[in-house]
Amino acid sequence: RKGSVVITGASSGLGLATAKAVAETGKWHVIMACRDFLKAERAAKSAGITKENATIMHLDLSSLDSVRQFVDTFKRSGRPLDVLVCNAAVYQPTAKEPSYTAEGFELSVGTNHLGHFLLSRLLLDDLNQSDYPSKRLIIVGSITCNTNTLAGNVPPKANLGDLRGLAGGLNELNTSSMIDGGDFDGAKAYKDSKVCNMLTMQEFHRRYHEETGITFASLYPGCIATTGLFREQIPLFRLLFPPFQKYITKGYVSEDEAGKRLGQGLLVILYYTDFDIASCWSWSLTGCFC
Ligand code: NDP
């Protein structure tokens, strides 16, 4: 049978490129889990992803109800689940004020971490039941939150503190919209959410790998400087960032290339590896903003 893979946020950027790369093999059926059904349909069509190889299902990670509904729809579809790729993310580096998910959590952590956390928890049994030889749960991380790297030391640094903001509901009405209880900072919220993504995979590995045989991984795709992730950056940044990555750091990765790499599962798992910072200069500098 064909493998069955769910990819969140497959309507653009890395998610779309991965869906395309995986669907093109003819060996996989891709479930494109997207918040905007029509956009996903148009994107799939223009990428040449056919209906035989892909199904679009609605998923808005900024609503935990929507996550539950997606899981319900997926289970009712009767498809097995062999690989889950948690790829979707929001990044609000210039936001002055926090915005919130349907349940009232700060949007970046709420979407990137809490939405994916619930999705992963609810689909763990389905992954476990897969008879596919290398069943996987992959979360797309970011180099910016790894203080092992130069990029991870560019302020504002990721820092979860003592989790007091999270414990207080991640909402300014209660304590704070930031996990560590500090003042809102959109870039930091994104980095914090990615730390949570990576910690989630480590903890899932610790708790479930031996019992289930599922591989849990967090991957950094390289700097895909042209994706919609940077839509909220100032125009000058968006203009200069791609050439900076292409010609100065030479760490630029095209959407197609990153999609192929993720599709092939060939990425280096940076976060579980101690590596020499000097030899990773280009990787690190590349990731300063993403
Ligand atoms: P894009 O903005 O192109 O893709 C993000 C995707 O997430 C979009 O399809 C978007 O949907 C979707 N999304 C956003 N919010 C929600 C939501 N509430 N529910 C469901 N889907 C949602 O960015 P990238 O392709 O660059 O990002 C993909 C991943 O790669 C992210 O996890 C990002 O952190 C990571 N990454 C990217 C880097 C880069 O250089 N670009 C570097 C390091 C990591 P819609 O199409 O409707 O907007």
Boltz pocket constraint, residues with backbone or C-beta under 6 A from the ligand:
constraints:
  - pocket:
      binder: B
      contacts: [[A, 8], [A, 9], [A, 10], [A, 11], [A, 12], [A, 13], [A, 14], [A, 15], [A, 33], [A, 34], [A, 35], [A, 36], [A, 39], [A, 59], [A, 60], [A, 61], [A, 62], [A, 63], [A, 86], [A, 87], [A, 88], [A, 89], [A, 90], [A, 111], [A, 140], [A, 141], [A, 142], [A, 143], [A, 219], [A, 220], [A, 221], [A, 222], [A, 223], [A, 224], [A, 225], [A, 226], [A, 227], [A, 228], [A, 229], [A, 230], [A, 290]]
      max_distance: 6.0
